[in-house]
Structure formats: C-alpha cells, structure tokens
C-alpha cells in the first residue's frame, strides 16, 4: 500500500493553469501506474492521465495537448500540469497508485474549479 496526498487545487479562470501534486508515503518507482482521475458532480470518476513504471504516459482525449503528467521519483511525487483550463475541467481530482493485483490506493482529492 501507499498513502497519497493531493494538493494544488484552486479556483482559476478559463484559460488559466494549475499544477496538482500527489505526494506518496514511499517510493513510487515500483508502482505499476500512477494515475490522475477526476469526478464532477453527478458524473462517474474518469481517468485523466497515467504514467507507467517505465515512464509511458497516456491521456484522456478531452485533455490531450493541455495536461501533462510527470513524476519526480526523488521526491516520491507525481504532478499534473493543467493548461488552457476550461469550465468543464471543474471536478475533484484524485491521485491513484496501482500495483496490478496488489493494491490500488487513492488520495483524498483536491478541488479544481474553473470559472470566471
């Protein structure tokens, strides 16, 4: 298992940027996937971005070209850089660490609100 703590959520105007952080309680180098999900009111939780143990990244179509997932293994931290934010990006953003067949750990979430 791993404990995850997200931070960086805020109120931002459309077109603005935010960087979310996910701090892990231990090394993330052996975790198969570190992922960011989001959940808007009334919607299901959706996968936004992932980074594999080997560094391969994937993104939801809705955020491609605007969001970037990265990691700093020395700091046991995963980031989500969000640019050109839209009102439809408003959601609670959750960090997830997945070791296939072993555990799936979640953070408590951080609120991102995009509004003028």
N, C-alpha and C positions, 0 to 999 in steps of 0.2 A: 504494500500500500504506500501511498504518498499523500501528504496533505498539501493542498493547493490554495493559495490566497490571491485573488484578483484585485487589481487596483487600476485607477486611471479613468474610470467612468466620469462623465460630466455632462453638463448642458452645453451644446455647441450649435452655432448657426449653420444652416445649409451651406455646403461648400467648404466647411472647416475641416480640421484634422484633430485626431486624438491618437494617443498611443496607450494601449492597455498592456498591463504587465501581469504575469502569473508567476508567482514565486513558489517554488516547490520546497518541501521539507528535506529533500535529499537529492542526490544526483539524478539527473534526468537522462543521462547518456544511455542507460539500459532500457528505458521505457520505449515500447514499440512506436507509439504515436502520442504526440502532444497535439491537442485539438482545441479550437475555439468554437463554441456553439452560441446561438442566441435564441431568445424566446421573447416574442412580443405578446402583449395581452391578447388572449383569445386564439393564439396560434400555437402550433406544436414547436418544440425545440428543434432548431435546424442547425446542421453543420455548416460552419462558415469557412474554416480553414484548418488544415492539418500539416504537420511536419513529422516525417518519419524518423526513426532512429538513424537512418542513413542520410537524412537531410533533404529528402524529396518532399516538395510542398504541393498541396492541392487546394483549390478554392472553389467555393460555390460560384456558379455563373453570375449571380447577382452582385458579387464583389470583385470579380476578376478585374485587374487593372487599377483597382482603387485600394485594396487592402493587401498588406504584406505580413506574413507570419515569419518570425525569426526566433532564434534562441541564443542564449549565452550560457554555455554549459558550465563555465567557471562560476557563474552566479546562480546556477540552477533556476534560470528564469526564461520564460517564453514571452514573446511580445506579439502584439497585433497592432501594426501601424495602419490607421484608417484615414484615408484622404478622400477629398471630394464627397464628404458625407451628405446623405440625403435624409429627408424625414422618415423614409421607410427603413432606415437603418436603426431607428429607435427600438431599443429592446434591452433586456438584461442579458449581458454577455457572460458566459460561463467557460471556464477552463476545464479541460478534461485530460487526464493521463490514462492511457490504455496500454496495459501489457496483456496481450492476447491470451485468454484462458487463465489469467492470473488475477487481475484486478482492473477495475475501471473506477477511477477516483475523480470526484468533482469538487470544484471550489464553490464558494457561496454566491458568486455572481457579482457583477458590477453594472450599474445602470448607465446606459448611454441614451441621451435624449438629444435629438436633432430638431431644432425648432428656432424660428425667428421671433 
